[in-house]
């Protein structure tokens, strides 16, 4: 059993989907502290050749709440409608707009007001679109001590799922020690994503955008090929 664990991100870049594709079970944190600097409720699209941020408005609340305790703003629908129009105008001439846009619009228009479940719905729907069948498990459903932090919590989750291998994003190299995982009977690898260039109209290529961008400019077959373009270190 190989697993990965990640925070819930809204329309994350291709590397997130490569990680889900690479494992037998993917764990998404629902009981993790929300961060304004994270990618829980925002991401980037290509607009007029430039990386452009969109953000779902949230109800004002404590910055120390878990993501599952945050909710969309009461008037979020207005901003979401603007984001949908922005995406429509930005990509309406993209080759796969007619395939991707109805799904993206449907995700944005979800009736879910809880931030985590809003994101969770987006992850499930896009995984289905990309034909990724990896089971996705909520962290809170696992029988561990949820007071644990960092490396200890990750090892506990691996043990709860009887995992023999844990794959983490490349940025975790400074956080996790292979020897400590090995002592717990778990092999530790990091995924090094290859970001393939693709045509974005006649613009210079802009990488690390939301999966929305890739869905607009690439067929499902092309995206499936991208999902396997990584190395484990």
C-alpha positions in Angstrom: 0.0 0.0 0.0 1.3 3.4 -1.1 -0.3 6.6 0.2 0.0 10.3 0.0 -1.4 13.0 2.3 -2.2 16.6 1.2 -4.1 19.6 2.2 -7.4 20.3 0.3 -6.6 22.7 -2.5 -9.1 24.3 -5.0 -8.3 23.4 -8.6 -4.6 22.7 -7.8 -1.9 22.4 -10.4 -0.9 19.2 -12.2 1.6 18.1 -9.6 -1.3 17.6 -7.1 -3.0 15.2 -9.5 0.2 13.4 -10.3 0.5 12.7 -6.6 -3.0 11.3 -6.4 -2.4 9.2 -9.5 0.9 7.8 -8.1 -0.6 6.2 -5.0 -3.1 3.5 -3.9 -4.9 5.7 -1.4 -4.9 9.5 -1.1 -5.6 11.1 2.2 -6.9 14.7 2.3 -6.7 16.7 5.5 -10.1 18.0 6.7 -8.9 18.6 10.2 -6.0 20.9 9.5 -5.7 24.6 10.3 -6.7 27.0 7.5 -4.1 29.4 6.2 -4.8 32.6 4.2 -1.5 32.0 2.4 -2.4 28.5 1.3 -4.4 27.4 -1.8 -7.5 26.3 0.0 -9.8 28.9 -1.7 -7.8 30.4 -4.5 -5.7 29.7 -7.5 -4.3 31.1 -10.7 -5.7 31.1 -14.3 -4.3 32.5 -17.5 -5.9 35.8 -18.4 -4.6 37.9 -21.3 -1.4 35.9 -21.2 -0.8 36.7 -17.5 -1.0 34.6 -14.3 -4.2 35.9 -12.6 -5.4 35.0 -9.1 -9.0 34.2 -8.3 -10.3 33.8 -4.8 -13.5 32.5 -3.2 -14.6 34.9 -0.5 -15.0 33.4 3.0 -17.0 34.4 6.0 -14.8 36.3 8.5 -13.7 34.1 11.3 -10.8 33.1 13.5 -7.6 32.5 11.5 -7.0 29.5 13.8 -10.0 27.4 12.8 -9.5 24.1 10.9 -10.5 24.2 7.2 -13.6 22.1 7.9 -14.8 24.9 10.3 -14.6 27.6 7.6 -17.5 28.6 5.4 -18.0 30.6 2.3 -19.2 34.2 2.7 -22.9 34.8 2.6 -22.5 36.8 -0.6 -19.9 34.4 -2.1 -22.3 33.6 -5.0 -21.7 37.1 -6.5 -17.9 36.7 -6.6 -18.2 33.1 -7.8 -20.4 34.3 -10.7 -17.7 36.9 -11.6 -15.0 34.2 -11.5 -17.0 31.9 -13.8 -17.4 34.8 -16.3 -13.7 35.6 -16.0 -12.8 31.9 -16.8 -15.4 31.8 -19.6 -14.0 34.9 -21.2 -10.4 33.9 -20.7 -10.7 30.4 -22.2 -13.8 30.5 -24.6 -11.5 30.0 -27.6 -9.4 27.3 -26.0 -9.6 23.9 -27.9 -11.2 22.0 -25.0 -13.4 24.7 -23.6 -16.6 22.9 -24.5 -15.4 19.7 -22.7 -14.0 21.4 -19.5 -16.1 24.5 -18.9 -19.4 22.8 -18.0 -17.7 20.8 -15.3 -15.7 23.8 -13.9 -18.9 25.9 -13.9 -20.8 23.1 -12.1 -18.0 22.9 -9.4 -18.0 26.6 -8.8 -21.8 26.7 -8.5 -21.9 23.9 -5.9 -24.5 24.6 -3.2 -22.0 23.5 -0.5 -21.1 26.4 1.8 -18.6 24.5 4.0 -15.2 25.3 2.6 -13.7 21.8 3.0 -16.7 20.1 1.4 -16.7 22.7 -1.4 -13.1 21.8 -2.1 -13.6 18.1 -1.6 -16.4 18.1 -4.2 -14.1 19.8 -6.6 -11.3 17.2 -6.1 -13.7 14.3 -6.5 -15.3 15.7 -9.7 -12.0 16.6 -11.4 -10.5 13.2 -10.4 -13.4 11.5 -12.2 -12.9 13.8 -15.2 -9.2 12.9 -15.4 -10.2 9.2 -14.9 -8.1 8.9 -11.7 -9.7 6.1 -9.6 -7.5 6.4 -6.5 -9.7 6.2 -3.3 -9.7 9.5 -1.4 -9.9 9.3 2.4 -10.6 12.0 4.9 -8.0 12.3 7.6 -10.6 12.7 10.4 -12.0 9.3 9.6 -8.8 7.5 10.6 -8.2 6.0 14.0 -5.2 8.0 15.1 -4.4 10.5 17.8 -5.4 13.7 15.9 -3.5 15.9 18.3 -0.2 14.7 16.7 1.6 17.1 14.5 4.0 17.0 11.5 6.0 13.9 11.0 4.5 12.0 13.9 1.0 12.5 12.5 2.0 11.5 9.0 3.6 8.2 10.3 0.5 7.5 12.4 -1.7 7.9 9.3 0.5 5.6 7.3 0.3 3.0 10.1 -3.5 3.3 10.3 -3.7 2.5 6.6 -1.1 -0.3 6.8 1.0 1.7 4.3 4.5 0.5 3.4 5.3 3.6 1.3 4.6 7.2 1.7 5.0 9.7 -1.2 5.2 13.4 -0.4 5.4 16.5 -2.4 9.0 17.6 -3.2 8.8 20.5 -0.8 8.6 18.1 2.1 12.3 17.1 1.8 13.2 19.5 4.5 10.5 18.3 6.8 10.6 14.5 6.7 13.5 12.1 7.4 13.7 8.9 5.4 15.5 7.1 8.3 12.8 7.9 10.7 10.1 6.6 8.3 12.2 3.5 7.7 12.4 2.8 11.4 8.6 2.8 11.4 8.6 0.3 8.5 7.6 2.9 5.9 9.6 3.8 2.7 9.6 7.5 2.1 9.8 9.0 -1.4 9.3 12.5 -2.8 7.5 13.2 -6.1 9.5 15.3 -8.6 6.9 16.6 -11.0 7.8 17.3 -14.7 5.7 20.2 -15.8 5.2 19.7 -19.5 4.8 22.7 -21.7 1.7 23.0 -23.9 0.3 25.6 -26.2 -1.7 28.4 -24.5 -3.0 30.3 -27.5 0.0 32.2 -28.8 1.3 33.3 -25.4 4.6 32.4 -23.8 4.1 29.4 -21.6 3.0 30.0 -18.0 3.5 27.0 -15.7 2.0 26.0 -12.3 -1.5 27.3 -13.1 -4.7 25.8 -11.9 -5.6 22.4 -13.4 -8.4 24.5 -15.1 -5.8 25.8 -17.5 -4.6 22.3 -18.5 -8.1 21.1 -18.9 -8.8 23.9 -21.4 -5.8 23.4 -23.6 -5.4 19.6 -23.5 -7.5 16.5 -24.2 -8.1 13.9 -21.5 -5.6 11.7 -23.3 -2.9 14.3 -23.2 -3.6 15.0 -19.5 -3.5 11.3 -18.6 0.0 11.2 -20.2 1.0 14.3 -18.1 -0.1 12.5 -14.9 2.7 10.0 -15.3 5.5 12.5 -16.0 7.2 12.5 -12.7 10.1 10.8 -10.9 10.3 9.5 -7.3 13.4 10.3 -5.3 
